Amino acid sequence: MSTTDTKHETEITAGTTLPTIVVVREFDAPVDRVHRAWTDPVLFAQWLGPKSLETRIEQWDCRTGGSWRYSSIRDGEAIASFFGSFHEIRSDRIVQTFTYVGFPDGVALETIRFDALADDRTRITSTMLVDSFEGRDGLLSSGMDVGVTEGYVKLDALLGRTA
Amino acid sequence: MSTTDTKHETEITAGTTLPTIVVVREFDAPVDRVHRAWTDPVLFAQWLGPKSLETRIEQWDCRTGGSWRYSSIRDGEAIASFFGSFHEIRSDRIVQTFTYVGFPDGVALETIRFDALADDRTRITSTMLVDSFEGRDGLLSSGMDVGVTEGYVKLDALLGRTA
């Protein structure tokens, strides 16, 4: 599955041998600035998720061994909450866990790799390893592709503003 | 693969469709005491791993969103270190991440379930989801079965002493 927006294609692929969701996307900004948009809670809240929702950060300790929690907000009301741990933060890689509170027994392990490209551009590769194929398929059919793609368009704009 | 010790069998199974290692083991103590042996760092260090090694806890914040780090010690020297996050601690379930520092790009997600059995006994089911089949097979062939099995014999003794 892939979608095209005004700037870059967001490629979303389901693993065949592993219950993964792999997202690949390029950004017109260097690694340190793209990385900061993932680690700074003020920036993160500005771009995450679909256009129709806002993000409220409730807990954010972005270091190896830290943790996070946020909710998706519509019309001022939290409609979904998520939590996890930051397993490891490196300058070119983030490894974290992820649970949707509405499906509390599920958990995914997400690795986001930041690769430097020519001309101060960056490719991110996010690999979400879900604990079952059923859970992976449920996540894929939840509309996450819309949220991911629309969020990255917001991130394009954010990176353009803060260049 | 399974091994028999003086008290209980430790069943270690490699997943076929997922890169998992599933360990099932029963203990002659109620859930709260077995759970405490996993969450109290003083107790945990007394039973973890093979007979030939000791465990030195270097970081331990056993709560949802906390983290841990320990080393295996032989003759006073650290021969291997491990770190991870406690994604979630419940009274009947622990979900945590796990990295062996000698293979720093690898990470596993471990879920330990504590099921109450008749006569105040407990069955634990530990499911380790590794991020690749290669990594899973490497972990399995590292001698982990000896460490797991010998560690649980130490845990039997600990639970007997503190009954």
Chai-1 contact restraints between the chains, C-beta under 6 A:
chainA,res_idxA,chainB,res_idxB,connection_type,confidence,min_distance_angstrom,max_distance_angstrom,comment,restraint_id
A,G65,B,S67,contact,1.0,0.0,6.0,A-B,restraint_1
A,G65,B,S85,contact,1.0,0.0,6.0,A-B,restraint_2
A,S67,B,G65,contact,1.0,0.0,6.0,A-B,restraint_3
A,S85,B,G65,contact,1.0,0.0,6.0,A-B,restraint_4
A,S85,B,S85,contact,1.0,0.0,6.0,A-B,restraint_5
A,S85,B,H87,contact,1.0,0.0,6.0,A-B,restraint_6
A,H87,B,S85,contact,1.0,0.0,6.0,A-B,restraint_7
A,H87,B,T97,contact,1.0,0.0,6.0,A-B,restraint_8
A,V95,B,V107,contact,1.0,0.0,6.0,A-B,restraint_9
A,T97,B,H87,contact,1.0,0.0,6.0,A-B,restraint_10
A,V107,B,V95,contact,1.0,0.0,6.0,A-B,restraint_11
A,L109,B,L109,contact,1.0,0.0,6.0,A-B,restraint_12
A,L129,B,D131,contact,1.0,0.0,6.0,A-B,restraint_13
A,D131,B,L129,contact,1.0,0.0,6.0,A-B,restraint_14
